Amino acid sequence: MKDRMKRVLFAAAGLAVAGASLASAELVERILARVNDRLITQSEYDKRLEVASKSFRNTGDAQTMRVMVLEDLIREKLLEERAKEMSVTATDEEILAAVARVKQQYNLATDQEFDAALAQTGMTRDDLKRQMSETIVMQKVIGREVTSRMDLSDDALRLEYERKKDQYYAVAENAKVSEIVLKFSAGDAEARAAAAGKAEEIQAKIKAGGSFADLAKEYSEGGTKDRGGDLGVVSKGELQEALDAGIFVQPAAEYPPPVLTADSIHIFHVTDRKAAGYKPFAEVKEDLKKRISDDLYEKRFTEYMDKLRRDAFVKIYDDDLAKLDANTKKTS
């Protein structure tokens, strides 16, 4: 549904229908649909379908594309009419700024490059300015009627935080961990016994006050040897099950019992152990605002456009498109 919202403003990309001769064309060509007193012509629809087919390749079948384009055009007509009712307009400064953003977006440094790029889409500068004006007006309508009515207060955000914190902001139990790894060949009982003896020797040195980092550099056969065995902060569930259980023992221990695996013995030094919890609200507030803003905007926009259409007179004169549109409503 979010893609549908974006497509209502699709003309802003500079790929929309060239409308210079549309007003006169409506008098002589086939009318595809009527939205209150506004008309959608066959040529307007065909041009938009051509553009959409190039821009949204492999995103759906041909029938879906056809009804999608019609729906977008209907929504645009509804927004245009609402803008007229609200006396919403675009200023010359806003239009020029929008055109400048298009030039910047497509890295068009010179007027010659700009005109050449427009020519490839069958547009002129006047066409683009007119389209920018229409887009700005629609954005203003949506801003007043949809965005400004969204509740993004701290109270609303805190409520959403409580609802979604398990899904997005849970933090597993974690601790800072260092290791000493002693390896042996799996199935070699003698080598395993020798490793176990060395582990007891190392534990005794630790108990006597020896530096874990120095002992790791001297004895460890793991990949963290040169770092003094430093594994960094480890979250529960991150390592192999046996190692995980050995680190996060209950009750918590700075030097938990060594862990024996099929081919190694692991001695751990565990500090700064933190219980499972959630990222604090203040830390995730901006991320939460974006999440709730996107979701809420989608919901409010859809509700708003559905209401505009319910209150409008919409007649589709093409029988096939009318059936496709009706079927889409049944399944949406």
TORKOL-4160 file (C-alpha; in steps of 0.2 Angstrom, whole numbers, padded with zeros to 4 digits, m for minus):
332
<pt num="1" X="0000" Y="0000" Z="0000"/>
<pt num="2" X="0014" Y="0012" Z="0003"/>
<pt num="3" X="0019" Y="0010" Z="m0015"/>
<pt num="4" X="0002" Y="0016" Z="m0020"/>
<pt num="5" X="0004" Y="0032" Z="m0009"/>
<pt num="6" X="0020" Y="0036" Z="m0018"/>
<pt num="7" X="0013" Y="0033" Z="m0035"/>
<pt num="8" X="0000" Y="0047" Z="m0032"/>
<pt num="9" X="0014" Y="0059" Z="m0033"/>
<pt num="10" X="0023" Y="0049" Z="m0046"/>
<pt num="11" X="0023" Y="0064" Z="m0058"/>
<pt num="12" X="0035" Y="0073" Z="m0047"/>
<pt num="13" X="0049" Y="0062" Z="m0055"/>
<pt num="14" X="0048" Y="0071" Z="m0071"/>
<pt num="15" X="0041" Y="0056" Z="m0080"/>
<pt num="16" X="0023" Y="0060" Z="m0080"/>
<pt num="17" X="0011" Y="0064" Z="m0093"/>
<pt num="18" X="0015" Y="0078" Z="m0105"/>
<pt num="19" X="m0001" Y="0088" Z="m0102"/>
<pt num="20" X="0001" Y="0103" Z="m0114"/>
<pt num="21" X="m0012" Y="0099" Z="m0126"/>
<pt num="22" X="m0023" Y="0089" Z="m0114"/>
<pt num="23" X="m0037" Y="0102" Z="m0112"/>
<pt num="24" X="m0041" Y="0102" Z="m0130"/>
<pt num="25" X="m0038" Y="0084" Z="m0132"/>
<pt num="26" X="m0052" Y="0080" Z="m0120"/>
<pt num="27" X="m0065" Y="0088" Z="m0132"/>
<pt num="28" X="m0062" Y="0076" Z="m0146"/>
<pt num="29" X="m0054" Y="0060" Z="m0139"/>
<pt num="30" X="m0061" Y="0045" Z="m0129"/>
<pt num="31" X="m0066" Y="0048" Z="m0111"/>
<pt num="32" X="m0060" Y="0034" Z="m0101"/>
<pt num="33" X="m0067" Y="0039" Z="m0084"/>
<pt num="34" X="m0075" Y="0054" Z="m0075"/>
<pt num="35" X="m0071" Y="0060" Z="m0057"/>
<pt num="36" X="m0084" Y="0072" Z="m0052"/>
<pt num="37" X="m0082" Y="0086" Z="m0066"/>
<pt num="38" X="m0064" Y="0080" Z="m0070"/>
<pt num="39" X="m0060" Y="0069" Z="m0085"/>
<pt num="40" X="m0047" Y="0055" Z="m0088"/>
<pt num="41" X="m0044" Y="0053" Z="m0106"/>
<pt num="42" X="m0038" Y="0038" Z="m0116"/>
<pt num="43" X="m0022" Y="0047" Z="m0121"/>
<pt num="44" X="m0018" Y="0053" Z="m0103"/>
<pt num="45" X="m0021" Y="0035" Z="m0097"/>
<pt num="46" X="m0010" Y="0027" Z="m0111"/>
<pt num="47" X="0004" Y="0039" Z="m0108"/>
<pt num="48" X="0004" Y="0036" Z="m0089"/>
<pt num="49" X="0003" Y="0017" Z="m0092"/>
<pt num="50" X="0018" Y="0018" Z="m0104"/>
<pt num="51" X="0028" Y="0027" Z="m0091"/>
<pt num="52" X="0023" Y="0015" Z="m0077"/>
<pt num="53" X="0027" Y="0000" Z="m0087"/>
<pt num="54" X="0045" Y="0006" Z="m0089"/>
<pt num="55" X="0047" Y="0012" Z="m0072"/>
<pt num="56" X="0039" Y="m0002" Z="m0062"/>
<pt num="57" X="0045" Y="m0017" Z="m0072"/>
<pt num="58" X="0043" Y="m0035" Z="m0065"/>
<pt num="59" X="0032" Y="m0029" Z="m0051"/>
<pt num="60" X="0016" Y="m0037" Z="m0056"/>
<pt num="61" X="0006" Y="m0043" Z="m0071"/>
<pt num="62" X="m0001" Y="m0032" Z="m0085"/>
<pt num="63" X="m0019" Y="m0032" Z="m0078"/>
<pt num="64" X="m0013" Y="m0026" Z="m0061"/>
<pt num="65" X="m0003" Y="m0012" Z="m0069"/>
<pt num="66" X="m0018" Y="m0006" Z="m0079"/>
<pt num="67" X="m0029" Y="m0005" Z="m0064"/>
<pt num="68" X="m0015" Y="0003" Z="m0053"/>
<pt num="69" X="m0012" Y="0017" Z="m0066"/>
<pt num="70" X="m0031" Y="0020" Z="m0067"/>
<pt num="71" X="m0032" Y="0021" Z="m0048"/>
<pt num="72" X="m0018" Y="0033" Z="m0047"/>
<pt num="73" X="m0026" Y="0045" Z="m0060"/>
<pt num="74" X="m0042" Y="0044" Z="m0050"/>
<pt num="75" X="m0034" Y="0048" Z="m0034"/>
<pt num="76" X="m0024" Y="0063" Z="m0042"/>
<pt num="77" X="m0041" Y="0070" Z="m0049"/>
<pt num="78" X="m0048" Y="0069" Z="m0032"/>
<pt num="79" X="m0034" Y="0078" Z="m0024"/>
<pt num="80" X="m0034" Y="0091" Z="m0037"/>
<pt num="81" X="m0052" Y="0094" Z="m0034"/>
<pt num="82" X="m0049" Y="0095" Z="m0015"/>
<pt num="83" X="m0035" Y="0107" Z="m0018"/>
<pt num="84" X="m0047" Y="0119" Z="m0027"/>
<pt num="85" X="m0060" Y="0118" Z="m0013"/>
<pt num="86" X="m0046" Y="0122" Z="m0001"/>
<pt num="87" X="m0039" Y="0136" Z="m0012"/>
<pt num="88" X="m0022" Y="0128" Z="m0011"/>
<pt num="89" X="m0009" Y="0134" Z="m0023"/>
<pt num="90" X="0010" Y="0132" Z="m0027"/>
<pt num="91" X="0021" Y="0148" Z="m0027"/>
<pt num="92" X="0033" Y="0152" Z="m0041"/>
<pt num="93" X="0047" Y="0150" Z="m0028"/>
<pt num="94" X="0041" Y="0133" Z="m0023"/>
<pt num="95" X="0040" Y="0127" Z="m0041"/>
<pt num="96" X="0057" Y="0134" Z="m0046"/>
<pt num="97" X="0064" Y="0125" Z="m0030"/>
<pt num="98" X="0056" Y="0109" Z="m0035"/>
<pt num="99" X="0063" Y="0110" Z="m0053"/>
<pt num="100" X="0081" Y="0113" Z="m0046"/>
<pt num="101" X="0079" Y="0098" Z="m0035"/>
<pt num="102" X="0075" Y="0087" Z="m0051"/>
<pt num="103" X="0090" Y="0094" Z="m0059"/>
<pt num="104" X="0101" Y="0090" Z="m0044"/>
<pt num="105" X="0093" Y="0073" Z="m0043"/>
<pt num="106" X="0098" Y="0068" Z="m0060"/>
<pt num="107" X="0115" Y="0077" Z="m0060"/>
<pt num="108" X="0110" Y="0089" Z="m0074"/>
<pt num="109" X="0123" Y="0103" Z="m0072"/>
<pt num="110" X="0119" Y="0113" Z="m0087"/>
<pt num="111" X="0103" Y="0120" Z="m0095"/>
<pt num="112" X="0108" Y="0110" Z="m0111"/>
<pt num="113" X="0108" Y="0094" Z="m0101"/>
<pt num="114" X="0092" Y="0098" Z="m0093"/>
<pt num="115" X="0083" Y="0102" Z="m0109"/>
<pt num="116" X="0090" Y="0086" Z="m0117"/>
<pt num="117" X="0084" Y="0075" Z="m0103"/>
<pt num="118" X="0067" Y="0083" Z="m0103"/>
<pt num="119" X="0066" Y="0080" Z="m0122"/>
<pt num="120" X="0069" Y="0061" Z="m0120"/>
<pt num="121" X="0053" Y="0061" Z="m0109"/>
<pt num="122" X="0043" Y="0071" Z="m0122"/>
<pt num="123" X="0042" Y="0086" Z="m0110"/>
<pt num="124" X="0047" Y="0104" Z="m0110"/>
<pt num="125" X="0052" Y="0116" Z="m0095"/>
<pt num="126" X="0034" Y="0122" Z="m0095"/>
<pt num="127" X="0027" Y="0105" Z="m0094"/>
<pt num="128" X="0039" Y="0101" Z="m0080"/>
<pt num="129" X="0034" Y="0117" Z="m0070"/>
<pt num="130" X="0016" Y="0113" Z="m0073"/>
<pt num="131" X="0018" Y="0095" Z="m0066"/>
<pt num="132" X="0029" Y="0102" Z="m0051"/>
<pt num="133" X="0015" Y="0114" Z="m0047"/>
<pt num="134" X="0002" Y="0100" Z="m0047"/>
<pt num="135" X="0013" Y="0089" Z="m0037"/>
<pt num="136" X="0017" Y="0103" Z="m0024"/>
<pt num="137" X="m0002" Y="0106" Z="m0022"/>
<pt num="138" X="m0006" Y="0088" Z="m0019"/>
<pt num="139" X="0008" Y="0087" Z="m0006"/>
<pt num="140" X="0000" Y="0102" Z="0003"/>
<pt num="141" X="m0017" Y="0094" Z="0003"/>
<pt num="142" X="m0010" Y="0078" Z="0010"/>
<pt num="143" X="0000" Y="0088" Z="0022"/>
<pt num="144" X="m0015" Y="0097" Z="0029"/>
<pt num="145" X="m0028" Y="0083" Z="0028"/>
<pt num="146" X="m0017" Y="0068" Z="0033"/>
<pt num="147" X="0001" Y="0072" Z="0040"/>
<pt num="148" X="m0004" Y="0086" Z="0052"/>
<pt num="149" X="m0017" Y="0076" Z="0060"/>
<pt num="150" X="m0006" Y="0062" Z="0065"/>
<pt num="151" X="m0002" Y="0060" Z="0083"/>
<pt num="152" X="0016" Y="0059" Z="0086"/>
<pt num="153" X="0016" Y="0066" Z="0104"/>
<pt num="154" X="0028" Y="0059" Z="0117"/>
<pt num="155" X="0012" Y="0050" Z="0125"/>
<pt num="156" X="0008" Y="0042" Z="0109"/>
<pt num="157" X="0026" Y="0037" Z="0106"/>
<pt num="158" X="0028" Y="0030" Z="0123"/>
<pt num="159" X="0012" Y="0019" Z="0121"/>
<pt num="160" X="0018" Y="0013" Z="0105"/>
<pt num="161" X="0035" Y="0009" Z="0113"/>
<pt num="162" X="0026" Y="m0002" Z="0126"/>
<pt num="163" X="0017" Y="m0011" Z="0112"/>
<pt num="164" X="0032" Y="m0014" Z="0101"/>
<pt num="165" X="0047" Y="m0015" Z="0113"/>
<pt num="166" X="0047" Y="m0034" Z="0113"/>
<pt num="167" X="0047" Y="m0034" Z="0094"/>
<pt num="168" X="0060" Y="m0021" Z="0091"/>
<pt num="169" X="0069" Y="m0015" Z="0106"/>
<pt num="170" X="0073" Y="m0031" Z="0117"/>
<pt num="171" X="0091" Y="m0033" Z="0123"/>
<pt num="172" X="0097" Y="m0050" Z="0127"/>
<pt num="173" X="0108" Y="m0053" Z="0143"/>
<pt num="174" X="0126" Y="m0049" Z="0139"/>
<pt num="175" X="0143" Y="m0048" Z="0147"/>
<pt num="176" X="0161" Y="m0044" Z="0143"/>
<pt num="177" X="0170" Y="m0060" Z="0140"/>
<pt num="178" X="0188" Y="m0066" Z="0138"/>
<pt num="179" X="0193" Y="m0084" Z="0134"/>
<pt num="180" X="0208" Y="m0096" Z="0135"/>
<pt num="181" X="0206" Y="m0110" Z="0123"/>
<pt num="182" X="0215" Y="m0127" Z="0125"/>
<pt num="183" X="0213" Y="m0139" Z="0110"/>
<pt num="184" X="0215" Y="m0157" Z="0108"/>
<pt num="185" X="0211" Y="m0170" Z="0095"/>
<pt num="186" X="0193" Y="m0177" Z="0096"/>
<pt num="187" X="0193" Y="m0195" Z="0102"/>
<pt num="188" X="0211" Y="m0194" Z="0109"/>
<pt num="189" X="0209" Y="m0197" Z="0128"/>
<pt num="190" X="0227" Y="m0194" Z="0132"/>
<pt num="191" X="0227" Y="m0177" Z="0124"/>
<pt num="192" X="0211" Y="m0172" Z="0132"/>
<pt num="193" X="0218" Y="m0177" Z="0149"/>
<pt num="194" X="0233" Y="m0166" Z="0146"/>
<pt num="195" X="0223" Y="m0152" Z="0141"/>
<pt num="196" X="0212" Y="m0154" Z="0157"/>
<pt num="197" X="0228" Y="m0154" Z="0167"/>
<pt num="198" X="0234" Y="m0138" Z="0159"/>
<pt num="199" X="0217" Y="m0130" Z="0162"/>
<pt num="200" X="0219" Y="m0134" Z="0181"/>
<pt num="201" X="0236" Y="m0126" Z="0181"/>
<pt num="202" X="0230" Y="m0110" Z="0172"/>
<pt num="203" X="0215" Y="m0109" Z="0184"/>
<pt num="204" X="0227" Y="m0110" Z="0199"/>
<pt num="205" X="0237" Y="m0096" Z="0192"/>
<pt num="206" X="0222" Y="m0086" Z="0190"/>
<pt num="207" X="0216" Y="m0089" Z="0208"/>
<pt num="208" X="0234" Y="m0084" Z="0213"/>
<pt num="209" X="0231" Y="m0067" Z="0205"/>
<pt num="210" X="0238" Y="m0070" Z="0188"/>
<pt num="211" X="0233" Y="m0059" Z="0174"/>
<pt num="212" X="0220" Y="m0067" Z="0163"/>
<pt num="213" X="0225" Y="m0058" Z="0148"/>
<pt num="214" X="0244" Y="m0063" Z="0150"/>
<pt num="215" X="0239" Y="m0081" Z="0153"/>
<pt num="216" X="0228" Y="m0081" Z="0137"/>
<pt num="217" X="0243" Y="m0074" Z="0127"/>
<pt num="218" X="0254" Y="m0087" Z="0134"/>
<pt num="219" X="0243" Y="m0103" Z="0134"/>
<pt num="220" X="0227" Y="m0100" Z="0123"/>
<pt num="221" X="0226" Y="m0109" Z="0106"/>
<pt num="222" X="0211" Y="m0099" Z="0101"/>
<pt num="223" X="0209" Y="m0085" Z="0088"/>
<pt num="224" X="0209" Y="m0072" Z="0102"/>
<pt num="225" X="0226" Y="m0076" Z="0109"/>
<pt num="226" X="0234" Y="m0060" Z="0103"/>
<pt num="227" X="0221" Y="m0050" Z="0111"/>
<pt num="228" X="0223" Y="m0058" Z="0128"/>
<pt num="229" X="0208" Y="m0068" Z="0124"/>
<pt num="230" X="0196" Y="m0054" Z="0122"/>
<pt num="231" X="0179" Y="m0058" Z="0114"/>
<pt num="232" X="0171" Y="m0042" Z="0118"/>
<pt num="233" X="0153" Y="m0040" Z="0123"/>
<pt num="234" X="0144" Y="m0056" Z="0120"/>
<pt num="235" X="0125" Y="m0058" Z="0121"/>
<pt num="236" X="0116" Y="m0073" Z="0127"/>
<pt num="237" X="0112" Y="m0085" Z="0113"/>
<pt num="238" X="0126" Y="m0078" Z="0102"/>
<pt num="239" X="0139" Y="m0092" Z="0104"/>
<pt num="240" X="0137" Y="m0111" Z="0103"/>
<pt num="241" X="0125" Y="m0118" Z="0116"/>
<pt num="242" X="0138" Y="m0126" Z="0127"/>
<pt num="243" X="0149" Y="m0111" Z="0127"/>
<pt num="244" X="0133" Y="m0099" Z="0130"/>
<pt num="245" X="0128" Y="m0110" Z="0145"/>
<pt num="246" X="0145" Y="m0110" Z="0152"/>
<pt num="247" X="0146" Y="m0090" Z="0151"/>
<pt num="248" X="0129" Y="m0086" Z="0158"/>
<pt num="249" X="0129" Y="m0098" Z="0172"/>
<pt num="250" X="0117" Y="m0096" Z="0187"/>
<pt num="251" X="0122" Y="m0088" Z="0199"/>
<pt num="252" X="0133" Y="m0077" Z="0189"/>
<pt num="253" X="0152" Y="m0080" Z="0191"/>
<pt num="254" X="0167" Y="m0070" Z="0186"/>
<pt num="255" X="0176" Y="m0086" Z="0183"/>
<pt num="256" X="0164" Y="m0100" Z="0179"/>
<pt num="257" X="0169" Y="m0118" Z="0177"/>
<pt num="258" X="0178" Y="m0123" Z="0161"/>
<pt num="259" X="0168" Y="m0129" Z="0147"/>
<pt num="260" X="0173" Y="m0145" Z="0139"/>
<pt num="261" X="0168" Y="m0148" Z="0120"/>
<pt num="262" X="0172" Y="m0162" Z="0109"/>
<pt num="263" X="0190" Y="m0155" Z="0105"/>
<pt num="264" X="0193" Y="m0141" Z="0116"/>
<pt num="265" X="0192" Y="m0134" Z="0134"/>
<pt num="266" X="0187" Y="m0116" Z="0137"/>
<pt num="267" X="0191" Y="m0105" Z="0152"/>
<pt num="268" X="0181" Y="m0089" Z="0153"/>
<pt num="269" X="0183" Y="m0073" Z="0162"/>
<pt num="270" X="0166" Y="m0064" Z="0163"/>
<pt num="271" X="0163" Y="m0046" Z="0168"/>
<pt num="272" X="0150" Y="m0032" Z="0167"/>
<pt num="273" X="0136" Y="m0044" Z="0165"/>
<pt num="274" X="0120" Y="m0036" Z="0161"/>
<pt num="275" X="0102" Y="m0043" Z="0163"/>
<pt num="276" X="0090" Y="m0044" Z="0148"/>
<pt num="277" X="0080" Y="m0029" Z="0146"/>
<pt num="278" X="0075" Y="m0016" Z="0133"/>
<pt num="279" X="0084" Y="m0001" Z="0125"/>
<pt num="280" X="0078" Y="0015" Z="0134"/>
<pt num="281" X="0064" Y="0025" Z="0126"/>
<pt num="282" X="0075" Y="0040" Z="0125"/>
<pt num="283" X="0088" Y="0030" Z="0114"/>
<pt num="284" X="0075" Y="0023" Z="0102"/>
<pt num="285" X="0063" Y="0038" Z="0101"/>
<pt num="286" X="0068" Y="0044" Z="0084"/>
<pt num="287" X="0067" Y="0027" Z="0077"/>
<pt num="288" X="0051" Y="0024" Z="0085"/>
<pt num="289" X="0044" Y="0040" Z="0078"/>
<pt num="290" X="0049" Y="0035" Z="0060"/>
<pt num="291" X="0041" Y="0018" Z="0062"/>
<pt num="292" X="0025" Y="0025" Z="0069"/>
<pt num="293" X="0025" Y="0039" Z="0056"/>
<pt num="294" X="0027" Y="0027" Z="0042"/>
<pt num="295" X="0013" Y="0015" Z="0048"/>
<pt num="296" X="0001" Y="0029" Z="0053"/>
<pt num="297" X="0004" Y="0039" Z="0038"/>
<pt num="298" X="0000" Y="0024" Z="0027"/>
<pt num="299" X="m0016" Y="0020" Z="0037"/>
<pt num="300" X="m0022" Y="0038" Z="0038"/>
<pt num="301" X="m0018" Y="0041" Z="0019"/>
<pt num="302" X="m0028" Y="0026" Z="0014"/>
<pt num="303" X="m0043" Y="0031" Z="0025"/>
<pt num="304" X="m0043" Y="0048" Z="0018"/>
<pt num="305" X="m0042" Y="0043" Z="0000"/>
<pt num="306" X="m0055" Y="0030" Z="0002"/>
<pt num="307" X="m0067" Y="0043" Z="0010"/>
<pt num="308" X="m0064" Y="0055" Z="m0005"/>
<pt num="309" X="m0068" Y="0042" Z="m0017"/>
<pt num="310" X="m0084" Y="0037" Z="m0008"/>
<pt num="311" X="m0090" Y="0054" Z="m0007"/>
<pt num="312" X="m0086" Y="0057" Z="m0026"/>
<pt num="313" X="m0095" Y="0053" Z="m0042"/>
<pt num="314" X="m0083" Y="0041" Z="m0051"/>
<pt num="315" X="m0088" Y="0033" Z="m0067"/>
<pt num="316" X="m0076" Y="0021" Z="m0077"/>
<pt num="317" X="m0082" Y="0020" Z="m0095"/>
<pt num="318" X="m0071" Y="0006" Z="m0101"/>
<pt num="319" X="m0080" Y="m0010" Z="m0096"/>
<pt num="320" X="m0064" Y="m0021" Z="m0094"/>
<pt num="321" X="m0056" Y="m0008" Z="m0083"/>
<pt num="322" X="m0072" Y="m0006" Z="m0073"/>
<pt num="323" X="m0072" Y="m0024" Z="m0069"/>
<pt num="324" X="m0054" Y="m0025" Z="m0064"/>
<pt num="325" X="m0056" Y="m0010" Z="m0053"/>
<pt num="326" X="m0071" Y="m0018" Z="m0045"/>
<pt num="327" X="m0062" Y="m0034" Z="m0042"/>
<pt num="328" X="m0047" Y="m0025" Z="m0034"/>
<pt num="329" X="m0059" Y="m0017" Z="m0022"/>
<pt num="330" X="m0066" Y="m0034" Z="m0017"/>
<pt num="331" X="m0049" Y="m0041" Z="m0013"/>
<pt num="332" X="m0041" Y="m0026" Z="m0005"/>
